[in-house]
């Protein structure tokens, strides 16, 4: 072989190596941290509510969005099979009979064709399909995490509304009793009509609150039933079951207080963006490889004879081998435009990856802070309620001994009622914050 030819082949091989996609990720300015916080895959069991566990299991089994995501995974897997099949030889069985006035020739042969992927066009197309599959799998994992978190938050919101409705009904009962007592006192001439009407007003105000919470509960039940995939008949005829009281739901005491060092490996949305970026790298390389010659090999091996009885006899063998080389000379700018398109998509994917990472760290930072502040709020609200309870006792004592009017008692009752409502809300917010933190940390997701 001539040296010039060897040099040309080596140059072509080096060019082929250059078609391998650049798989490096964009440089990112990330915080330094060595902290790791393992999160259980079934993180919702931390709250120790069996009904919540059941609802999330139903969500992961019956939610229609997850069914769509699973179908997309199967579609991406099929596309990968299509892309990878192009790298292998194609084998076919051919048979042919030719008839003329004097003879009849019968031929049976196996035909093989194969494109030599010197420049990596087919390999890069396969790599792009593989990364698209990984992207859809990460999207499915992310959807599972999002739906689990949404179900838990909807459940906690429902249980908070249940507790607030119960408190409102208890307040209606107590104010009804107070109104009845004040009416008797007024009729007996012990108090003025003003005090009786104040008790009546507070009783009516408490009654007006009850239907507000009932309406909110109906809406919350609808949201939770759709998330968990429950049938309309179950919702309308049976309603949703209830688990623990919101005050009895376990609140995790040991949760991360800083961003973990392996956050980039935890979050499904980052894994999805990374896979899309790697797929776009491969698409660019495949588009560039289209500039270079395509070398195809084809061969036929079989038997042929005139009489059918001699088709497989010695001497009836037939074969054919051919090579084909083709490359674009003029395509009206098609290949150049396809490369430009692939590069633009690659730039968009890189920007999407940076944005996913930025959003992930911002989301986690906010979740850590909100979780901390929600605990502080719950603690402060608990202390305030203790003070309000003591204030009401003193107000009643002063009123009974004639040192203050009934309006002071009513104000103290209103303040305590509102404080108890706020404590329920604060407990709910703390649970919601913990769910958000679990989600921000990746929820113990196992990425494929």
N, C-alpha and C positions, 0 to 999 in steps of 0.2 A: 504494500500500500504506500502510495506516495506521501512524503512528509506534508505537502500542502493539504492533501485530503485529510490526513490525521489531524492537522491543526484546525481545519474547518470543522471536523466532527467535535473536537474538544471545545471549540468556541460555541458550537450549538448546544452542547451539554451544559456548559457554564451558563448560557442564556436560559436554558431550561431550569437550572437551579434558581436563577433570579426570579422565576415565576412563582416560587414559593411565597405565600402571602406573609406579610409582616404581622406577627401576632402580638406585638407589644401593645400594652394599654397606655392610654394617655397618662402623663405624670400628674399627680394630684398632691395638693398641699394639705396633708391630713394631720390631725393632732397626734401627739406621741402618747401612747398608752400601753401598758403591759397588763392591764386588768382583763380577766376573762370571767364571764358569768354564764355558766351552762344553764340552759333553759330546757325543761322537759318538753318533749314533743306534744304531749297532752297537758299543756300548761293550765288549762281551765280546771283541771282537777284540784289545783291548789286551793280553789274556793270552797271545796268540800260540800258541794250541793249536788246530790244524785240527779235531780231533775235537770239541772243545767247540763250535766254530762249527757243525759239522754237527748236533750234538745240539740246539742252540738253534733251528736252522732247522727241524728235525723237530718240536720242541715248538710253534713258531709255526704250523706247517702242520697238525699232526695232533691237537693237544690238544682234547678234547671241550668243555672249558669255553669255549674261544675260539669254537667253532662255535655254542654257545648264545649267546654275546655278539653274534656277527655276526647271528644270527637276530633278536635283540632290536633291533639297529640297523635292520634291514629293517622290523620291526614299527613302530618309532617313525617311520620315514620314511613308511610308509603312513598312519599316523595324522596326520602333518603334511599329507599330500595330502588326506585327508578334511576336515581343518579348513580348509585354504586354499580348497577347492572351494566351501565355503559362502559365500565372499565374492564369487563370480562369478554372473552370471545363469544360470538354468537354462533350457535350450531343449529343447522337445519337439515332435515332429510328431504331430498328432492327425488322425484321420479318423473320420467319423461318417455314418451313413445312417439317415434317419428315414422310415418308411413309414406311410402312412395309406390310407384307402379310395380316395381320388382322386389323391393325389400321392405322390411319392417324392423326398426331398431328400437330396442328397449334399454333404458338406462336407469339405474338406481344409484344414488350417490349421497354422501354426506358433505354438506357445505359449511365452511367455517369462515367467519370474517372477524377482524379485530383491528381496532384503531390503536396504533402505538401512541401512548400518551407522553411523548417526550417533553412537552412543555408544561405539563401539569394541568391542562385545561379541564380534563375529566376529573382528575383528583381534586382540584379546587372546587369544582361544582359539587362533588360529593361532600367535601368538607363544609361548604356553605349549607348544604342540606342537613348535615349532622348538627351544625350549630343552630340552625333553625329549629330542629327537633329539641335540642337542649333548651332553647328559648321558650318553646311552648310548654315544656315540662316545668320550667321555672315559673312560668305564668300560671300554670295550674296549681303549683304549690303556693304561690302568692295568693291566689284566689281562695284556696282552702284557709289560709291564715286570715285573710280579710273577712271571710264569711264567719269563721269561728269567733273572731273578735266582735263582729257586728251582732252575732247572735247573743253572745255574753252581755254586751252592752244593752241590747234591747231587753234582755231578761232582767238585768239589774234595774233598768228604768221602770219596767213593769212592777217589780217588787217594791220599788220606792213609792210608786203611785198607789199601790195597794196599801202600804203603810200610812201614807198621807190620807187616803180615803178613810181608813179605820180611825185615825186620829180625828178627822173631821166629824165622823159619826159620833164618836165618843164626846166630842165637844158639843155637838148638837144636843145629845142627851143631858149633859151636865148643865148647859144653858137653859134647856127646857125646864129642868128641875129648879134652877135659880129663878127663872121667870115665874114659875108657878108659886114659888115661895114669896117672891116680892109682890106678886098680885094679892096674895092673902094678907101680907103685911099692909099693903095699901088699903085694902078693904077694911082692915082692922084699925086703920088710922095711925099705924106705927111709922109709916114712911110717906113721903110725898109722891104725887103722881109722876113727877119727873124721874125719880129713881125707878119706878115701875116701868116707865116707858123706855128707860135706858136698858133694862134687862130684856124687854121685849125686842128692842132693836138688835141687841147682840145675838139673841136667839135666832132672829130672822137672817142675820148676816151669816151665821154658821150654817143655816139650812141652805143658803145660796151657794156655799162652797162645795157641798156634796156633789151636785150634778156636774160641776166643772171637772172634778177628779174622775167621775164616772165616764165622762166623755173622753178624757185623756187615756183612761184605761182601755176603753174600746179600741181606740186608735193604736195603742201600744200592743194590744193582743193581735190586731190585724197584721202589724208589721212583723211580729215574732212568728205568727203562723205561716206567713209567706216565706220567711227565711228558713224555717225548719221544714218546709214542704208539706205541711199538714193540709188535709183536704178541706174544702169549704164546708162540707157537712160536719166534720169534727168541730170546726170553729163555731159554727152557728148552733148546732144541736147540743154539743157537749162542752164547748168552751175549752180554754187552755188550763192545764193543771198548774198547781202552784207548788213550789218547793219551800225552802227555808224562808223565814222572815229575813228582811234585809239586815236587820240588826244582828242576826245569828250567822250570816254568811262570813266565812273565814276571810280575814284580810291578811295577806302575806306580810310578815314582819321583816323578812330579809330579802330585799330586792336590790339590784345594782344601784349604785349612787353615782357612777361615772360611765362614760362610753367605753365599751369593751374594745380591746385591740383587734379582735377578729370580726368586727362588724361587717366588713366587706364580704366575708365568707358566709355570713348568716342570712342576709336579706335576700329573699327570692327576687325582688325587683332589681337589685343590682346584678344578680346572676343572669336575669333575663336580658338586661341591657348589655352585659358583657358578651353574652352569646350572640346577640344581634350584631355587635361590633365585630366579633371574629368572623361571623358570616359575611359581613360586608367586606372585610379584608379579602376573604376568599373569592368573593364575586369580582373584586377588582383584578385579582391575579388571573381569574378565568377569562375575563374580558381582554386583558392584555395578551393572553396566550392565543387568542383568536387571530392575532396578526400573523402567526407563524404557520408554517406548512402543516397540513394534516396528512399523516402517513397511515395508510390502511393496507392491511394484508388480507388476502382472500384465497382460499384453497378449496378444491373439490377432490374427493377420493371416493371411487365407487366401481361399479361394474357395468359393462355394456355388451350386448350381443344381439345378433339378429334373431335366432330362435330363442324362445323363452326358456327352453330346457337347458341351454348353455349359459344362462345369465351369470351363474356363480361358478362356472368352470374355470380351470386354469387358462390364462391367456385373455380373459375377458376384463381384466382390470383396466381402469381408466383414471387418470388424475389430471389436475390442472392447478397451477399456482400463479398468482398475480399480485403485484404490488401497485399501489396507487398513491400518488402524491399530489396534493392540491393546496393552493394558498391563494388568498385574495390579492388581486391586482388592482381592481377598481370596484368599489362597492358604493360609490356615491357618499362616502363619509360615514357609512353604517357602523363600522368597527370603532372609529374614533368617537362617534356619538355614544356608543354603548360603554366605552371606557369612561368618557366624561360623566355619563349617568351613574356608573358604578362608583366613581370617585366622589361624586356629590352625595350619593347615599351613604358612603363610608364616612364622609365628614358629618353628615347628620347623625349617624349612629354614634360617632365619637362624642358629639355634643350631647346626645341623649344619655350616654354613659356618664359623662361628667355631671349632668344634671341629676341623674339617679343617685349618684354618690353624694352630691351636695344635699339633695332632699333627704337622703337617709340619715346623714349626720345631724341635719337641722331637726328632723322629726324625732330622732332619739334624744337630742339635747332638750327639746321642748318637753318630751314625755318624762324625762328624768326630773326636770324642774317642777312640772305640774304634779307629778306624784309626790314630791317633797312638800309642795305648798298645800296640796289637798289634805295631807296628814296634819299639817299645822292648823288648817282651817277646822278640821274635825275636832281636834283637841281644844281649840279655842271655843268652838260652839258648845262643846260638852261643858266646859267651865261656865260659860254664860248661862246655860240652862240651869245649872245648879244654883247660880245666883238668882235667876228668875223664879225658881221654885221657892226659894227662901223669901224672896220679895213678896210673892203672892200670899204666903202664910202670914207674914207680918201685916200685909194690907187687910186681910180678913180679920186678923186679931184686933187691929186698930179700929176697923169698922164696927165689929161686934161690941167694942168698948166705947164707941161713940167719939173716937178721936179723929176720924176721917169720914168722908162721904163714900157712897157706893161707887162713884165714878173712879175712884182710886183702885178699887177692887177690879172693876171691869178693865181698866187699863193694864193692870198686872196680869189678868187672865189673857188678854189679847197678846201681850208681849210674850208670855210663856207659850201660848199656842203657836205664834209665829216662830218662836225659837225652836220649838219641837219640829215644826215643819222644816226649818232650815237645817236642823241636825240630820233629819232623814235625807235631805238633799245633799248635805256634806258627805254623809256615808256613801250615798250613791256615787257622788263625784269621785270619791276616793277609789271605789271599786272600778269605775270607768277609767280612771287614771292608770290603775294597775293593768287593766286590759290593754290600754294604749301602749304602755311600756313593754308588755310582753310582745305585742305586735311589732313595735319599733325595733326590738332586739332580734327579730326574726322568728319568734315563737317556737324555737326549737325545731325549725323546719329541717328536714333531711333533703338536700338537693341532689337530684340525679346527675 
